[in-house]
Amino acid sequence: MNESQQSVPPETPQGAASPQAATAAGVAALPWYRRPLFWGIFLFLGLILLAAWLFWKEWQQAEASKAAVAAQTEQWREHNAALETFVQQLRALLAKEPCEVKQGLGLITPPAGVMWPPLAAGSGKVDAAPLKPGDMADKSGAGRTDTPATTQQDNAEAKTQVPPVPVQKQTPRNVSELMEQATVLVLAMREEGLSMGSGFFVAPGYVLTNAHVVGNATEAVVVNKALGRPFAATVRMVSQNNGQDFALLAVNGASGIVPLKLAQGVSRTERVSAWGFPGAVTNDDPKFAALLKGDEAAAPEVVYTEGVVSVILDRTPPLIVHTATVSQGNSGGPLVNEKGDVVGINTFIKLDDASYRQSSLAIVSTSLAAFLRGAGVPITMAQPSESAGGKQ
């Protein structure tokens, strides 16, 4: 093929653009904010910012929760430290004599949230005026001559108050009935306030209790369900020498009560029971609250716990360590064997700081017998039983 026959590209008309140029011109003409790539990048950055904001909010909440937990932990740590200090003060106080314990309870400042003192009736207080032995003696009729009512107030009280129903005296049929009629609640007005403890009849008209129950009081009040009403009592003799803690009360007008016999001994592992009016129970008894408010027919229930003799400490006087649970208010109450014979008088407790175990201690009945004989009280000693007691 010669040169004259070679193909010549067709000429583009003058003034017309080529297809490639037209395409390039169309792309260049699209605005940047309408390009998909721009919106894709924008959406991606928005998602990143949203995720970062959510993460920041979660971090803020976590930090706030951490700070709250730290503050609460510190608060509880301070509260626990205050409680530990309070418990240490109580332990040190419980190691002292019962009289010092009662006086020291009012000097201890409890931490916030602790109800103190622990004695409570319902809401923690008894809404009644302090009980005075003289007032109770007047109400019970002991030592006064009745006169006709002369005022409207006396007439109104006579209409509203129900006179106590005399309790029919019966011979106790078992140990439970024997203890319920012979164990009494003892109330005495001491210089520091009303004192509450337990006691028991050892002879007709005579009640034995602890000396630290009556303190410096010369009068007291005794009551139980069998008596039917409160009776005034006179503190006839007190002994706190050589480890003794005895107080003898003379009760006028109390008849029909079967006194408890005193056992001639006690043995290790012998089963025993403690009877009395512990404050932890008696203060929640509605009848006790009614008694303090002047209801002569009301008498709290006597409380019973049982255990065994752990050991008899050879000291002056000998002490019985037993497992029957006693607490404040049991002081002066009887510790008896299975026959109902008194083997000791519950006097105080000891608390082991290491194990938190409580030991109940009672003064042996032989020491009680010596004290009562010296006071001229006609006591009755129980006959020894071969089956009573345990192993030495």
C-alpha positions as CSV (number, residue, x, y, z in Angstrom):
1,M,0.0,0.0,0.0
2,N,1.3,3.4,-1.0
3,E,1.3,6.5,1.0
4,S,-1.7,7.9,-0.9
5,Q,-3.8,5.0,0.3
6,Q,-3.0,5.3,4.1
7,S,-6.1,5.9,6.4
8,V,-6.5,9.4,7.7
9,P,-8.4,9.9,11.0
10,P,-11.6,11.8,10.5
11,E,-11.4,15.3,11.3
12,T,-13.3,16.7,14.2
13,P,-15.6,19.5,13.4
14,Q,-14.3,22.7,14.5
15,G,-15.9,23.9,17.7
16,A,-16.9,20.4,19.0
17,A,-15.3,18.8,22.1
18,S,-14.0,15.2,22.2
19,P,-15.8,12.6,24.4
20,Q,-12.9,12.4,26.9
21,A,-12.9,16.2,27.3
22,A,-16.6,16.2,27.9
23,T,-16.4,13.5,30.6
24,A,-13.6,15.4,32.4
25,A,-15.6,18.6,32.3
26,G,-18.6,16.8,33.9
27,V,-16.6,15.5,36.8
28,A,-15.0,18.8,37.4
29,A,-18.3,20.5,37.5
30,L,-19.7,18.2,40.5
31,P,-19.6,20.3,43.8
32,W,-17.5,18.8,46.7
33,Y,-20.3,18.7,49.2
34,R,-22.2,16.4,46.8
35,R,-19.5,13.9,46.5
36,P,-20.1,10.5,48.2
37,L,-16.6,10.4,49.5
38,F,-17.2,13.6,51.5
39,W,-20.3,12.3,53.2
40,G,-18.7,8.9,53.9
41,I,-15.8,10.7,55.7
42,F,-18.3,13.0,57.5
43,L,-20.4,10.1,58.7
44,F,-17.4,8.1,59.9
45,L,-16.0,11.1,61.9
46,G,-19.5,11.6,63.4
47,L,-19.6,8.0,64.6
48,I,-16.2,8.3,66.1
49,L,-17.2,11.4,68.0
50,L,-20.5,9.8,69.2
51,A,-18.6,6.8,70.4
52,A,-16.1,9.0,72.2
53,W,-18.9,11.0,73.9
54,L,-20.6,7.8,75.1
55,F,-17.3,6.5,76.4
56,W,-16.7,9.7,78.2
57,K,-20.1,9.6,79.9
58,E,-19.6,6.0,81.0
59,W,-16.2,7.0,82.4
60,Q,-17.7,9.9,84.3
61,Q,-20.4,7.6,85.8
62,A,-17.8,5.0,86.7
63,E,-15.6,7.6,88.4
64,A,-18.7,9.0,90.3
65,S,-19.6,5.5,91.5
66,K,-16.0,4.8,92.5
67,A,-15.9,8.0,94.5
68,A,-19.2,7.1,96.2
69,V,-18.1,3.6,97.1
70,A,-14.8,5.0,98.5
71,A,-16.7,7.6,100.6
72,Q,-19.1,4.9,101.9
73,T,-16.2,2.6,102.6
74,E,-14.4,5.2,104.6
75,Q,-17.6,6.1,106.5
76,W,-18.1,2.4,107.4
77,R,-14.4,2.1,108.3
78,E,-14.7,5.0,110.7
79,H,-18.0,3.6,112.1
80,N,-16.4,0.1,112.6
81,A,-13.5,1.7,114.4
82,A,-15.9,3.6,116.7
83,L,-17.7,0.3,117.4
84,E,-14.5,-1.5,118.1
85,T,-13.5,1.2,120.6
86,F,-17.0,1.0,122.2
87,V,-16.8,-2.8,122.5
88,Q,-13.3,-2.6,124.1
89,Q,-14.7,-0.2,126.6
90,L,-17.6,-2.6,127.4
91,R,-15.1,-5.5,127.7
92,A,-13.0,-3.5,130.2
93,L,-16.1,-2.6,132.1
94,L,-17.5,-6.1,132.3
95,A,-14.2,-7.2,133.9
96,K,-15.0,-5.1,136.9
97,E,-17.4,-5.7,139.8
98,P,-21.1,-5.6,139.2
99,C,-21.6,-2.3,141.1
100,E,-18.9,-0.6,139.0
101,V,-20.4,-2.1,135.8
102,K,-23.8,-0.5,136.5
103,Q,-22.2,2.9,137.3
104,G,-19.9,2.8,134.3
105,L,-22.6,2.0,131.8
106,G,-23.8,5.6,131.9
107,L,-20.4,7.0,131.3
108,I,-19.8,5.2,128.0
109,T,-20.6,7.2,124.9
110,P,-21.9,4.9,122.2
111,P,-21.2,5.5,118.5
112,A,-23.9,6.8,116.2
113,G,-26.7,4.3,115.4
114,V,-26.3,2.3,118.7
115,M,-29.3,2.3,121.0
116,W,-28.0,3.0,124.5
117,P,-28.7,2.1,127.2
118,P,-29.7,-1.3,125.9
119,L,-32.6,-1.7,128.4
120,A,-35.9,-1.1,126.5
121,A,-39.5,-1.8,126.8
122,G,-41.1,-1.7,123.3
123,S,-39.7,1.5,121.8
124,G,-36.7,1.6,124.2
125,K,-38.3,3.6,127.1
126,V,-41.0,3.1,129.6
127,D,-43.3,6.1,129.7
128,A,-43.8,6.0,133.4
129,A,-42.5,7.9,136.4
130,P,-39.7,6.2,138.3
131,L,-41.0,3.5,140.7
132,K,-40.5,4.3,144.4
133,P,-40.7,1.6,147.0
134,G,-42.6,3.9,149.3
135,D,-45.2,4.5,146.6
136,M,-45.6,0.8,145.9
137,A,-46.0,0.1,149.6
138,D,-48.8,2.7,149.8
139,K,-50.5,1.2,146.7
140,S,-50.2,-2.3,148.0
141,G,-51.8,-1.3,151.4
142,A,-48.8,-2.3,153.5
143,G,-48.2,-0.1,156.5
144,R,-51.3,2.2,156.2
145,T,-54.9,2.4,157.4
146,D,-57.5,2.5,154.7
147,T,-59.9,5.5,154.8
148,P,-63.0,6.3,152.8
149,A,-62.4,8.0,149.5
150,T,-62.8,11.8,149.8
151,T,-61.9,13.3,146.5
152,Q,-63.2,13.0,143.0
153,Q,-59.8,12.0,141.7
154,D,-59.7,9.0,144.2
155,N,-63.2,8.0,143.0
156,A,-62.2,8.2,139.4
157,E,-59.1,6.0,140.0
158,A,-61.2,3.5,141.9
159,K,-63.5,3.2,138.9
160,T,-60.8,2.9,136.3
161,Q,-58.3,0.7,138.2
162,V,-59.1,-3.0,138.5
163,P,-58.2,-4.3,142.0
164,P,-55.7,-7.2,141.9
165,V,-57.4,-10.6,142.0
166,P,-56.0,-12.6,145.0
167,V,-54.1,-15.7,143.8
168,Q,-55.3,-18.9,145.3
169,K,-52.3,-20.5,147.1
170,Q,-51.7,-24.1,146.0
171,T,-48.9,-26.5,146.8
172,P,-46.5,-26.6,143.9
173,R,-46.9,-29.8,141.9
174,N,-43.5,-29.7,140.2
175,V,-40.2,-27.8,140.0
176,S,-41.6,-25.3,137.5
177,E,-44.5,-24.3,139.8
178,L,-42.2,-24.3,142.8
179,M,-39.8,-21.8,141.2
180,E,-42.4,-19.6,139.7
181,Q,-44.0,-18.9,143.1
182,A,-40.8,-18.6,145.0
183,T,-38.7,-16.4,142.6
184,V,-39.5,-12.7,142.8
185,L,-38.6,-9.5,140.9
186,V,-36.8,-7.1,143.2
187,L,-37.0,-3.4,142.6
188,A,-35.0,-0.9,144.7
189,M,-34.6,2.8,144.5
190,R,-30.9,3.5,144.8
191,E,-29.1,6.9,144.6
192,E,-28.3,6.4,140.9
193,G,-31.9,5.3,140.0
194,L,-34.2,2.3,139.9
195,S,-32.4,-1.0,140.3
196,M,-33.9,-4.3,139.1
197,G,-32.8,-7.8,140.1
198,S,-34.1,-11.1,141.2
199,G,-34.6,-12.9,144.5
200,F,-36.2,-15.9,146.1
201,F,-38.0,-16.9,149.3
202,V,-35.7,-18.8,151.7
203,A,-38.1,-18.8,154.6
204,P,-41.7,-17.5,155.2
205,G,-41.4,-13.7,154.9
206,Y,-37.7,-13.6,153.9
207,V,-36.3,-13.1,150.4
208,L,-32.6,-13.4,149.6
209,T,-31.0,-11.4,146.8
210,N,-27.6,-9.8,145.9
211,A,-26.3,-6.9,147.8
212,H,-25.5,-5.0,144.6
213,V,-29.1,-5.2,143.6
214,V,-30.3,-3.1,146.5
215,G,-27.2,-1.0,146.9
216,N,-27.6,1.6,149.6
217,A,-31.4,1.3,149.6
218,T,-33.2,0.5,152.9
219,E,-36.5,-0.5,151.2
220,A,-37.4,-2.5,148.2
221,V,-40.4,-4.0,146.4
222,V,-40.9,-7.6,145.5
223,V,-43.5,-9.0,143.2
224,N,-44.4,-12.1,141.1
225,K,-47.6,-13.7,139.8
226,A,-48.1,-15.9,142.9
227,L,-48.0,-12.9,145.2
228,G,-50.8,-11.3,143.2
229,R,-49.5,-7.7,143.9
230,P,-46.3,-5.8,144.9
231,F,-45.2,-6.2,148.5
232,A,-43.0,-3.7,150.4
233,A,-39.8,-5.2,151.8
234,T,-37.2,-3.9,154.3
235,V,-33.5,-4.5,153.8
236,R,-32.7,-6.3,157.0
237,M,-29.1,-7.3,156.5
238,V,-26.4,-6.9,153.8
239,S,-23.0,-8.6,153.6
240,Q,-20.3,-7.8,151.1
241,N,-17.4,-9.1,153.1
242,N,-14.9,-11.8,152.0
243,G,-16.5,-12.0,148.5
244,Q,-20.0,-12.3,149.8
245,D,-22.8,-10.4,147.9
246,F,-25.9,-11.1,150.0
247,A,-28.9,-9.0,151.0
248,L,-31.8,-10.3,153.2
249,L,-35.2,-8.7,152.7
250,A,-38.0,-8.9,155.2
251,V,-41.4,-9.1,153.4
252,N,-44.5,-8.3,155.5
253,G,-47.8,-9.9,154.6
254,A,-46.6,-12.3,152.0
255,S,-48.2,-15.7,152.9
256,G,-48.7,-19.0,151.2
257,I,-45.3,-19.1,149.5
258,V,-43.4,-22.3,149.7
259,P,-39.7,-21.3,150.4
260,L,-36.9,-23.0,148.5
261,K,-34.6,-25.5,150.2
262,L,-30.9,-25.1,150.2
263,A,-28.8,-27.9,148.7
264,Q,-26.0,-29.3,150.8
265,G,-23.6,-29.4,147.8
266,V,-23.2,-29.4,144.1
267,S,-21.2,-31.5,141.7
268,R,-19.4,-31.0,138.4
269,T,-21.6,-31.8,135.3
270,E,-24.7,-31.6,137.5
271,R,-27.7,-30.2,135.6
272,V,-28.9,-26.9,136.9
273,S,-31.4,-24.2,135.9
274,A,-31.3,-20.4,136.5
275,W,-34.5,-18.5,137.3
276,G,-35.0,-14.8,137.4
277,F,-36.0,-11.6,135.6
278,P,-33.2,-10.7,133.1
279,G,-33.6,-7.2,131.8
280,A,-33.1,-8.3,128.2
281,V,-36.5,-10.2,128.5
282,T,-38.3,-8.5,131.3
283,N,-38.0,-5.0,129.8
284,D,-39.9,-6.2,126.8
285,D,-42.6,-7.8,128.9
286,P,-45.8,-5.6,128.6
287,K,-46.8,-6.6,132.1
288,F,-43.6,-5.1,133.5
289,A,-44.4,-1.8,131.7
290,A,-47.9,-1.9,133.2
291,L,-46.4,-2.6,136.6
292,L,-44.2,0.5,136.4
293,K,-47.2,2.5,135.4
294,G,-49.1,1.5,138.6
295,D,-51.0,-1.7,137.6
296,E,-50.8,-3.7,140.8
297,A,-52.2,-6.8,139.1
298,A,-49.5,-6.9,136.5
299,A,-46.4,-9.1,137.1
300,P,-43.8,-10.1,134.6
301,E,-43.0,-13.7,133.7
302,V,-40.1,-15.4,135.4
303,V,-37.5,-16.6,132.9
304,Y,-35.9,-20.0,133.0
305,T,-32.6,-21.2,131.4
306,E,-30.8,-24.4,131.9
307,G,-27.2,-25.7,131.7
308,V,-24.6,-27.8,133.6
309,V,-22.0,-27.1,136.2
310,S,-18.7,-26.6,134.5
311,V,-16.4,-26.3,137.5
312,I,-16.5,-25.2,141.1
313,L,-13.8,-22.7,141.9
314,D,-12.1,-23.3,145.3
315,R,-12.1,-19.8,146.6
316,T,-13.7,-17.7,149.3
317,P,-16.6,-18.1,148.9
318,P,-16.6,-21.0,146.4
319,L,-18.0,-20.1,143.0
320,I,-20.1,-22.3,140.7
321,V,-19.3,-21.8,137.0
322,H,-22.2,-23.0,134.9
323,T,-23.6,-22.8,131.4
324,A,-27.1,-21.6,132.1
325,T,-27.5,-18.2,130.4
326,V,-27.9,-15.3,132.8
327,S,-27.7,-11.5,132.2
328,Q,-28.2,-8.2,134.0
329,G,-31.4,-8.6,136.1
330,N,-30.7,-12.3,136.9
331,S,-28.5,-11.1,139.8
332,G,-29.9,-12.5,143.1
333,G,-31.9,-15.2,141.4
334,P,-31.6,-18.9,142.4
335,L,-29.6,-21.6,140.6
336,V,-31.2,-24.9,141.4
337,N,-30.7,-28.6,140.7
338,E,-33.3,-30.9,139.1
339,K,-35.1,-31.3,142.4
340,G,-35.6,-27.5,142.7
341,D,-33.1,-27.2,145.6
342,V,-30.9,-24.1,145.6
343,V,-27.3,-24.9,144.8
344,G,-26.2,-21.2,144.4
345,I,-27.3,-17.6,143.9
346,N,-26.5,-16.1,140.5
347,T,-24.2,-13.1,141.1
348,F,-22.2,-12.1,138.0
349,I,-20.9,-13.1,134.6
350,K,-17.5,-13.2,132.9
351,L,-16.9,-12.6,129.2
352,D,-13.9,-14.1,127.5
353,D,-12.4,-11.5,125.2
354,A,-10.8,-14.0,122.8
355,S,-13.7,-16.4,122.2
356,Y,-16.6,-14.1,123.3
357,R,-17.9,-16.9,125.5
358,Q,-19.8,-16.1,128.6
359,S,-19.4,-17.8,131.9
360,S,-22.1,-17.5,134.5
361,L,-21.1,-17.5,138.1
362,A,-23.0,-18.3,141.3
363,I,-22.1,-18.3,145.0
364,V,-22.6,-21.8,146.5
365,S,-25.5,-22.6,148.7
366,T,-23.3,-23.5,151.7
367,S,-22.2,-19.8,151.9
368,L,-25.9,-18.7,151.7
369,A,-26.8,-21.1,154.5
370,A,-24.0,-19.6,156.8
371,F,-25.2,-16.1,156.1
372,L,-28.8,-16.8,156.7
373,R,-28.1,-18.7,159.9
374,G,-26.1,-15.7,161.1
375,A,-29.1,-13.5,160.4
376,G,-31.4,-15.9,162.4
377,V,-33.5,-17.0,159.4
378,P,-35.1,-20.5,159.8
379,I,-33.9,-22.1,156.6
380,T,-34.5,-25.6,155.4
381,M,-31.6,-27.7,154.1
382,A,-32.4,-30.4,151.4
383,Q,-31.6,-34.0,152.1
384,P,-28.7,-35.2,150.0
385,S,-29.7,-37.5,147.1
386,E,-27.6,-40.3,145.8
387,S,-28.9,-39.7,142.3
388,A,-28.3,-35.9,142.3
389,G,-25.3,-34.4,140.8
390,G,-22.8,-35.6,138.3
391,K,-19.1,-36.6,138.2
392,Q,-16.4,-34.8,140.1
